[in-house]
Amino acid sequence: MGAIPSTFRAFVVQKTDDRVGRGVRLFAESDLPAGEVEIRVGWSCVNYKDGLATRAGGRVARIDLLIPGIDLAGEVVSSADPAFSVGDQVLAQGYDLGVSRHGGYSEYQRVPAGLVVPLPPGLSARDAMAIGTAGFTAAMSVTALEDRGLNPDGGPVLVTGASGGVGGTALAILADRGYEVWAVTGKPDESERLTGLGASGILARDDITIEGKPLEAQRWAGAVDAVGGATLPYILRTLKTGGAVAASGNTGGVKLDTTVFPFILRGVALLGMNVDTVPIARRRILWDRLATDLRPRELGRLVTEVDLEGLDEALDGIVAGTARGRWIVRVASA
């Protein structure tokens, strides 16, 4: 061990009283936490959780001095675990990265071996971060629905938050797998891009957030909800009998105003998606699939690239809801 330089560049958030300061600064290797694998980080990405971690009152950061970034991908520079060798291409995500442990917005990082995923063949570090936790959540959602029996012959599938990372990637994956996918967005100017990702139809957010009867006409064989709030009750009351919704979002709110009727009269299911609780073996399997049969063919349509100095705009934008697809972060210096 000890391949990390004594200092390196990182985007750091520091809380003082009720204020939060943030920016790029030199960070000391001695201030990194313990871990068996040392990584030169090439790429990271921007998630809603990262945005909240950099804001006063965001209720995400668990330490006052934090390098955010719940995802990272790069090259092993030292390892005390025989499962990893110098030069291996790897990624890490979730668990406590960027929350209570320093994360991906750093030129170097040290992480426990049990958090590390070998980068699957055919997937570059940049591609992995174009997918990131958002894309991983989308893949989790699709596989959870298919494990319950969803298939392209069952009828149309609804995806909310389709302009964002989870929704956009889920849309692309489902379309590539032969589903009729309807996309929901609050951004009217996104129609052309969403159609290019494979959407068969597009609904405005206002179309699905109005109050309705406890049960309405059966329309959707399944759904991926990346928004929450008022969208989830609509989905539950319009799912077909035996259908399910994979839910991961709360940007629309955390309250769920519904009835028991969809569950007891139509047998629908609400499947919660939490990346942080996925066991490492399952995580590695899903990443292998994201490099093969679940790989979104339209990754290029989902990506805006920034460097560490450009993180302020991206972090503010994702919290404000102005994200279009995915922001990825070029961490490594030229």
Buried (B, 14 or more C-beta within 10 A) or exposed (E): EEBBEEBBBBBBBBBEEEEBEBEBEEBEBEEBEEBBBBBBBBBBBBBBBBBBBBBEEBEBBEBEEBBBBBBBBBBBBBBEBEEBEEEBBBBBBBBBBBBBBBBBBBBBBBBBBBBBBBBBEEBBBBBBBBBBBBBBBBBBBBBBBEEBEBEBEBBBBBBBBBBBBBBBBBBBBBBBBEBBBBBBBBBEEBBEBBEEBBBEEBBEBEEBBEEEEEBEEBBBBBBBBBBBBBBBBBBBBBBBEBBBBBBBBBBBBEEEEBBEBBEEEBEBBBBEBEBEEBEBEEBBBBBBBBBEEBBBEBBEBBBBBBBBEBBBEBBEBBBEBEBBBBBBBBBBEE
